């Protein structure tokens, strides 16, 4: 419903499955992410964004991305590694460094830290913060017991060290769904909507 509301206010909304996403497209599709967990997502998602932006009714200078959890991680990768495509990003509950996440998930696609260190680096957006050019909002619940809040704290430290401008919103003691407490869900989506309107306003294209 939130995406529908955005379209009613003049935004074009698209959802694209890159290779490796859980869809019935076969083994090769699912296994394509192996040892290129970050690079492949950046390649596929940015290629789709460029293709969409070539349509005559799309303004290629105003492309944004957002996601939650794995989608939040993808948002970081795209903002850091495809900064020529994305002007604004909103990353909710991301995994900035895959070394901090569940082994049963990460080792399936990235191998072992001791033998696949380059794959772990590629999969971890925290190593690419120098590439940030656009506007970035990071949101996380400090009580997240799935994607631990400490990962976002590490990301914040990395962006501070790189002197990157960004916006951060912490929801105290909320879990991965960021839905505990009166008014939390409404507040979160109001935050996302407000940030989107301020940093990527909808409107007619300017033709020069």
HELIX and SHEET records of a PDB file:
HELIX    1   1 UNK A    2  UNK A    8  1                                   7    
HELIX    2   2 UNK A   27  UNK A   31  1                                   5    
HELIX    3   3 UNK A   39  UNK A   53  1                                  15    
HELIX    4   4 UNK A   70  UNK A   81  1                                  12    
HELIX    5   5 UNK A   98  UNK A  100  5                                   3    
HELIX    6   6 UNK A  103  UNK A  110  1                                   8    
HELIX    7   7 UNK A  117  UNK A  123  1                                   7    
HELIX    8   8 UNK A  125  UNK A  131  5                                   7    
HELIX    9   9 UNK A  149  UNK A  161  1                                  13    
HELIX   10  10 UNK A  184  UNK A  199  1                                  16    
SHEET    1   A 4 UNK A  64  UNK A  68  0                                        
SHEET    2   A 4 UNK A  88  UNK A  92  1                                        
SHEET    3   A 4 UNK A 135  UNK A 141  1                                        
SHEET    4   A 4 UNK A 167  UNK A 171  1                                        
END                                                                             
